[in-house]
Amino acid sequence: MQKITHRWLVLMVVLLLAVGLHTAMPTYAAQRCFSETNQCIDGHIREFWEQNGSLPVFGLPIASQELAVIDGKNVTIQRFERKRATYLSNLR
């Protein structure tokens, strides 16, 4: 009986850890690819693109996301036909 109780306790701890780790992970927008330019957008840049005018405002992506340093800060940038989207990760 003690062996069964120990197994249940271990199982419960593992399940709680798994649920806790899953909820702690940030969720990002899934990748969306465009056959016209063979480029994809995802994550915070995709969220921003969709919430701020998407295709009519930015146009299609013309380059992959890249990491850069602007004013001493690490940023993610992606170039589009009409604009460049910049994500500064420590603002969230």
C-alpha contacts under 8 A as a table, 3 or more apart, distances in Angstrom:
res1	aa1	res2	aa2	distance
1	M	4	I	5.28
1	M	5	T	6.38
2	Q	5	T	5.12
2	Q	6	H	6.18
3	K	6	H	5.13
3	K	7	R	6.32
4	I	7	R	5.12
4	I	8	W	6.30
5	T	8	W	5.16
5	T	9	L	6.18
6	H	9	L	5.07
6	H	10	V	6.21
7	R	10	V	5.12
7	R	11	L	6.07
8	W	11	L	5.00
8	W	12	M	6.07
9	L	12	M	5.16
9	L	13	V	6.25
10	V	13	V	5.18
10	V	14	V	6.22
11	L	14	V	5.18
11	L	15	L	6.17
12	M	15	L	5.10
12	M	16	L	6.08
13	V	16	L	5.15
13	V	17	L	6.13
14	V	17	L	5.16
14	V	18	A	6.12
15	L	18	A	5.04
15	L	19	V	6.17
16	L	19	V	5.17
16	L	20	G	6.00
17	L	20	G	5.00
17	L	21	L	6.03
18	A	21	L	5.25
18	A	22	H	6.09
19	V	22	H	5.09
19	V	23	T	6.27
20	G	23	T	5.41
20	G	24	A	6.23
21	L	24	A	5.09
21	L	25	M	6.46
22	H	25	M	5.52
23	T	26	P	7.62
28	Y	42	D	7.37
28	Y	43	G	4.56
28	Y	44	H	6.48
29	A	42	D	5.55
29	A	43	G	4.54
29	A	44	H	6.78
29	A	46	R	6.43
29	A	47	E	6.27
30	A	42	D	5.50
30	A	43	G	6.48
31	Q	40	C	6.35
31	Q	41	I	5.60
31	Q	42	D	4.32
31	Q	43	G	7.24
31	Q	46	R	7.82
32	R	40	C	5.36
32	R	41	I	5.38
32	R	42	D	6.27
32	R	46	R	7.90
33	C	38	N	6.91
33	C	39	Q	5.71
33	C	40	C	3.96
33	C	41	I	6.41
34	F	37	T	5.91
34	F	38	N	5.56
34	F	39	Q	5.68
34	F	40	C	6.13
34	F	60	L	7.48
34	F	61	P	7.82
35	S	38	N	4.80
35	S	39	Q	7.25
36	E	60	L	7.99
37	T	60	L	7.17
37	T	61	P	6.90
37	T	62	I	6.14
39	Q	61	P	5.95
39	Q	62	I	6.40
39	Q	63	A	6.35
39	Q	64	S	6.30
40	C	61	P	6.90
40	C	64	S	6.85
41	I	45	I	6.80
41	I	46	R	5.35
41	I	61	P	7.21
41	I	64	S	7.65
41	I	65	Q	7.56
42	D	45	I	6.07
42	D	46	R	4.62
42	D	47	E	7.48
43	G	46	R	5.43
43	G	47	E	6.46
44	H	47	E	4.98
44	H	48	F	6.11
44	H	87	Y	7.09
45	I	48	F	5.08
45	I	49	W	5.99
45	I	78	Q	7.64
45	I	85	A	6.66
45	I	86	T	7.43
45	I	87	Y	6.60
46	R	49	W	4.96
46	R	50	E	6.11
47	E	50	E	5.30
47	E	51	Q	6.13
48	F	51	Q	5.16
48	F	52	N	5.92
49	W	52	N	5.47
49	W	53	G	6.45
49	W	54	S	4.79
49	W	55	L	7.97
49	W	58	F	7.27
49	W	85	A	7.79
50	E	53	G	6.11
50	E	54	S	4.69
51	Q	54	S	6.97
52	N	57	V	7.64
53	G	56	P	6.14
53	G	57	V	5.00
53	G	58	F	7.00
54	S	57	V	5.69
54	S	58	F	5.77
54	S	59	G	6.99
55	L	58	F	5.39
55	L	59	G	4.43
55	L	60	L	6.23
56	P	59	G	5.83
57	V	82	R	7.16
57	V	83	K	7.92
58	F	80	F	5.83
58	F	81	E	6.31
58	F	82	R	5.09
58	F	83	K	5.34
58	F	84	R	7.79
59	G	80	F	5.77
59	G	81	E	4.87
59	G	82	R	5.72
59	G	83	K	7.66
60	L	80	F	5.43
60	L	81	E	5.59
61	P	64	S	7.55
61	P	78	Q	7.29
61	P	79	R	5.98
61	P	80	F	4.14
61	P	81	E	6.33
62	I	79	R	5.84
62	I	80	F	5.15
62	I	81	E	6.23
63	A	78	Q	6.27
63	A	79	R	5.55
63	A	80	F	7.09
64	S	78	Q	6.07
64	S	79	R	7.52
65	Q	76	T	6.46
65	Q	77	I	5.55
65	Q	78	Q	4.57
65	Q	79	R	7.69
66	E	76	T	5.58
66	E	77	I	5.49
66	E	78	Q	6.47
67	L	74	N	6.94
67	L	75	V	5.77
67	L	76	T	4.62
67	L	77	I	6.41
68	A	74	N	5.84
68	A	75	V	5.37
68	A	76	T	6.19
68	A	77	I	7.09
69	V	72	G	5.66
69	V	73	K	5.20
69	V	74	N	4.63
69	V	75	V	5.97
70	I	73	K	5.30
70	I	74	N	6.61
70	I	75	V	6.86
73	K	88	L	7.60
74	N	88	L	6.77
74	N	89	S	7.59
75	V	86	T	6.56
75	V	87	Y	5.51
75	V	88	L	4.72
75	V	89	S	6.58
76	T	86	T	5.72
76	T	87	Y	5.05
76	T	88	L	6.64
76	T	89	S	7.85
77	I	84	R	6.90
77	I	85	A	5.56
77	I	86	T	4.40
77	I	87	Y	6.24
78	Q	84	R	5.79
78	Q	85	A	5.34
78	Q	86	T	6.68
79	R	83	K	6.34
79	R	84	R	4.39
79	R	85	A	6.35
80	F	83	K	5.23
80	F	84	R	5.69
80	F	85	A	7.60
88	L	91	L	6.06
89	S	92	R	6.40
